[in-house]
Amino acid sequence: MPRLPDRRAALGLILAALALPRAAAARAPGYRIDPARSRVGFGYLLVGTAQRGEMPVAEALIEIDIADLARSRVDVSIDATRARTDLLLAAGALRAPSMLDAETHPRLRFVSTSVRPSPSGRISDGARIEGRLTIRGVTQDISLEANLTRAAGTSPDDLTELTIRLAGHISRAAFGITGYPDIVGDIVTLDIVATLLAET
């Protein structure tokens, strides 16, 4: 399986390949991520009120098996030191030792263990990506639901712009993120959106 050296293009290529039936995947164009329209989002409850935050992707190393997409692999690192929330004052607390402990553990990491497309073989019809997420040096199995769509109003064969969305949830306590238990809820939702642009 080839390793793609350009990490921006690599993530785009794996997501594009998973979006298509096997016959079409080999003809898929290369993609780059549009950073202005891509984010790793998360949500949580603060004193019962929904709050949101974001973290940037630091690295993405991808291996693709065109003949068998289920053998493809995603390895993504996320920069915890640049985590931010809707509440400016909460961002520092989020990176604190009792929370993400970003100084000691600056990266979160997700490594896929399986990709399960829908029966149609297209991630646009829904898929499940299972893997292992590491936060604060603690690793847990998680599942993400995935969907991929074309730009609104485009024809079925227009793959110049795609949007991938991954969604799931975790227990923060399972990763040792135990700070502020009286005011911060345990469940953290994950909402990852990436816009992919075809390379010309």
Secondary structure, 3 states (H helix, E strand, C coil): CCECCCHHHHHHHHHHHHHCCHHHHCCCCCEEECHHHCEEEEEEEECCEEEEEEECEEEEEEECCCCCHHHCEEEEEEEHHHCEECCHHHHHHHCCCCCCCCCCCCEEEEEEEEEEECCCCCHHHCEEEEEEEEECCEEEEEEEEEEEEECCCCCCCCCCEEEEEEEEEEECHHHCCCCCCCCECCEEEEEEEEEEEECC
